[in-house]
Amino acid sequence: MDDRLRDIEQRYDDLSTQLADPGIHADPKRLRDLSREHAQLAQVVEAAARLRKSRGELEGARLLLDESGGDPEMAAMARAEVEQLSADVERLEGELKLLLIPRDPLDDRDAVVEIRAGTGGDEAALFAGDLFRMYQRYADQRGWKIEIVSLSEGSAGGYKEAVFTVRGSNAYGDLRYESGVHRVQRVPATEAQGRIHTSAATVAVLPEAEEVDVQINPAELKIDVYRSSGPGGQSVNTTDSAVRITHLPTGLVVTCQDEKSQHKNKDKAMGVLRSRLLDARIAEQEAERARDRRLQVGTGDRSAKIRTYNFPQSRLTDHRIGFTTHALPQVLDGELAEVLEALKLASQTEREG
């Protein structure tokens, strides 16, 4: 870790020097790329500085404890400070380790998220709605923006399908491990006898593709337009603004009806199609991405679960890494950071092993 940290700090200093050169502003693209890298490395450099400071303070507190002699009051104060600083050092070491995880070039991309109700009928659609709100709230906490592509409401509420783009720093890198089958165990509102039901919803998280990533032949597309309905409001029902695009070679189908403009809906749908094609291509080419891809089970079958949300016990369990928390209400309210950080660390450990 120390060697990698030294390399990062040297690179950070080099970038600082380059960005201080007025000539760099003549090349906007290079300025943007170097500024982005500089900002990313700054997080590591600042975390390392905080860790070094805390380690120095901990060493001083331990020395004070050793020198406290027969003064019980001084010894108690020094012991409390050692305990507090030891916890701080452990926390900062964890933060730095997370920041030092090698970044996938795709991590900086925006993310296309697709949630679909699986096993469980109306209750599955309600749970899919819960997941949608969970990601919305997490995005709000991160200062990200969500753009709706399509929403298909369930008959009793929630969503049969929700497709949206998450725009923000490291959106795909943070959310990529959410892909898979999410299972819920709870008593549905419609259950008169209080029996616990099990339902499921699938989540797929794709890196948003740029036009240069995927070239699509227009001749291989079937584009249908139709009258919008649902969340878009009454005004969208007056014109054929909704768009359905079928990619004939793969059979992939993307729909979008969120915008009042047919042209905007087509652009959004093409963006999702490119992302699906890019994700499929990368999964075929790279073994590591292929392992990630296998988590994106598309059937909604309960047996292929990655995570369980148990309401009676207020428990969330991620079965891939054995992570459990009893703060289920908080997680569903968007407090996902602890779960996502555990998944990132487990993925890094697996790669290193």
N, C-alpha and C positions, 0 to 999 in steps of 0.2 A: 504494500500500500504506500509505503514511504517513497519508493522510486517513482510510482505513478504520480504521487502528489507533487514531487519535485518537478517532473516533466510538465505538469499542468501549470504550476506556478511560473516556470520559465516561459511557457507559451503565453500565459496571461501578460507577463511583462513585455514580451515581444509584440503582442497585439496592442498593448497600451502605447508603445512607441510608434507603431504604424498608424494608429488612429490619431496620434498627435501631429502627424505630418499633414499640413494643409493640402498637399497634393492629392491625398486620398479622396478628397471631396469631388474631384473631377471625374471619378468613376463611381456613380451612385450604386451600381450593383455590388461592386467590391466593398464599398463602404457598408452597405446593408449586411452582407455576409460576415464581414469582420466584426461588425458591431453585435450581431447576433451571437457569434462565437464568444466574443469578449464578455457579453452579459451572462452567458451560460457558465463560463469559467469563473466569473466573479463570485458566483454562489459557492463554488468549491473553495476558492481562496479565502473568502470571508468566514466560511465554516471552519476551515483549518486554523485561522487566526483565533477564533473564539475557543476552539479546543485547546490550543497552546496556552492561551491565557488562563483557562480553567485548570489545566494541568499544573501550571506554575503556582496558582493560588492554592491548589490542593497540596503541593509539595511544601509550601509555606505553612499551611495549617497543620500538617503532620509534624513538621519541625517544632511548631509551637506546642503541640501536644506532648512531644518528647521532652520539651524543656519546662513543662508546667510544674514538674517536681511534686511537692506536697501540697500545692494549692488546688483543692478540689473544685473551686468555682472556675478557675482558669482552665482546668482540665476538662470540665463539663462543657464549657463554651467551645474549646478547641475540638472536642470530640463531635459536638453537634455540627461544627463547621466542616469537619472532615467528612461526615456522613452526607451533608448537603452537597459539597463539592464533588464527592465520589459519584453521587447520582447525576450531577450535571455533566461530569466527564463521560459517564456511560451513555447518557442521552446524546451528547454531541458526537461521540464516536459512532453511534448508530446513524445519526444524520449524515455524517461525512461518508460513511461506508455506502449509504444509499446514493449520495451524490457522485461517488466514484464509479458507480456501475457504468460500464461502457454503453454509450448511447447508440441505439439503432438509428440510422439516418432518417427513418420514417417517423421516429418519435415526435419530431417537431411538427408533423402534419396535423391539420384539423382531422377530426374523426367523424365518420358516418356511423351512426348507431341505429340498429334495427332491432326492435322488440316485437315478439310475436307470442300471442297466447297459445299455449300448448294443451296438455292434458288438463281437463277440469271444467270445461264449458264456461259458463258465466263467471265462475269464481276465478278461472285462469285469466279472463279478460280484466277482471278487477285487479288481480295481482300485477298484470302487465301495466296497468295504470299506476299502481304503486311504484313500480320500478321506474317508470317514466318520470314521475314526480321526484323520486330519489335522485336521479341523474340531473334533473333540472335544478334541484336545490344545491347539489354538489357544484354544478357549473356556476351558480350564483355566488357561492362561497369563493370560487377560484377567480371570479371576475370574467368568466367565459360567456360567450353568446351562443344561444341555441337558435337554429333556423329549422322550422318544421318543413319536412318534405311531404309527408302524408300521414294522416291519422284516420284509422278506421275504428269507429266506436263500437263497443259491445252492446248487446241489447239491454243489459242490466247495468251498464256503466263500464268504466275502464276502456280498454282498447283491445281489439282483436289484433291490430298491428299499429305500430308507431315507428316512423322512420324520420330521423332528424340528423342535422349536422351540428357538431359541437366545434365552435371556433374559439381558439385561445392557445396560449403558450403550452406546448407539450400535451395537447389534448389527447392525441392518439397514444402517446407514450404512457399516460396515466390510466387510460381506460381500456387498453388493449386486452388486459387479463380478465375483463368482465365478460368476455365471450364464452357462451356455454348455456347449459340448462340451469335455471334457477327454480328451486322447488319451495313451495310454501305449505306449511301445516297450520291450519287455524279453523275456527268455527265460522262458517260463512254467515252473513247477515240473514240469509234465507233459510238457515237450518233451525227448525223449530225445536229439535230435541237436543241441541247442544253438542252434536257429534263433530269431532275434528275431521276435516277433509284435507286431502293432499292434492294440490294442483301444481302446474308448472308453466313457465314461460321461457322462451329462448331469447338470448341476447347475442347479437353479432356486432362486433366493432371492427370497422374497416378504416385503413388510412385513406384520407381523401386523395384522389388521384388528380394530377394536373394533366392538361391536354397533351403535353409532351410525353407523358408516361405511357399513355395508351392511345393508339391510333385506331379509330373505328370507321369502317367503311359504311357510308350512308346506305349503300345498296343492301347491307346486311341487317337493316333495321326495319321493323314494321311499327309505324306510329299511328295510334288511334287517338282521337279526341272525343270527349263526351261531356255531358252536363255535370258540373261539380255538385257535391252535396256535403253536408256535415259541418265540420268546424270552421270552414271558410266564411260562413254567414250566408244570408239570403241573397246578397247581390251576386254571388258566384253562380247562382242557379240560372241566371238569365242568358248565359252564353255557354258555348262548348269550350270551356277553358281548361278542363282537366285533360291530362295527357297520360297515355299508356304507351311505353316503348318496349318492344320485344326484340331482343338480340337473337336473331335467327340461328346463328351457329351454335350458341350455347343454350338457348331456350330461356335465358334470364329475362324476367319481366320486371319493369320498374314503373310505378305510377306516381304522379304528383298532381295535387289539386289545391294546394294551400294558397297559391297566388290567384289573383283575379285575371292575370294576363296569361294567355296560352303560351306565349313566348317564354315568360319567366318559368312557368311550370316545366316546359320542355328543357330549359337550361338546367334546372334543378335535377330533373330525372336523368339527364345525360351525365351529370356529375356523379350521381349514385351508381349509374351503370359503369362508368369508368372505374370507380372505386372497387366495385365488385370484380371487374375483370382484372384490375391490378392486383388485388388480394389473391385471386385464384392463380395468377401467373407467378407471384412471389412464392406462394405455398408450394408450387410444383418445383421451383428452382432451388429453394433453400431448405435444407433439412430442419433447421431450427424453426423457421416459420411454419413448416409443415406440422411440427409438433404442436405449435400454438393453434394452428388451424383445426386440428382434430378436436380441440376443445369446443369448437363452434358447431355443436350438434344442432341440426335443424329440424328434428322431429318433434320436440316437446315431450318425449317419452320420459317418465319419471325416473327410470333406471339409469339414465345417462346424465345424472345431475353433477354439477360442480359446487353448488352451494344450497344450503337449506335455511329457510327463514321460519323458525318455530315460534309462533306467537304465544302459545300457552306458557312456555318457559322463557319468553323474551330472549331467545337464543338465536344467534347467527353462526353457522359453521361453514367454512370453506373446506370442502373435502379433499382438494388437491394438496393442501399444505397442513391440514389438521388444525387450522386456525379457528378459535371459538371466542365469541364475545357475547355477553348477556346484555349488551346495550342496543338491542334490536330497534327500539323506537328512534334512538338517536341516529343509527345508520340509515334508516328509512327516511330520516329528516335531512339526509345529505351528508352526514358525518362519516364519509367513506375513507378518509385519509389513512387511518390505521390499517384497514384491510388491504388497501392498495399498496401501501409500503411493505407489508408483510409478503405480498405476492411478488413484488419486485425483487426483494431480497432472496426469496426462495428460488426465483428464476435464475438469479445470478449465481447462487450456490450450486444449482443444478448444472449450469454451464461450466463452472470452474471444476466440478467433480467429473 
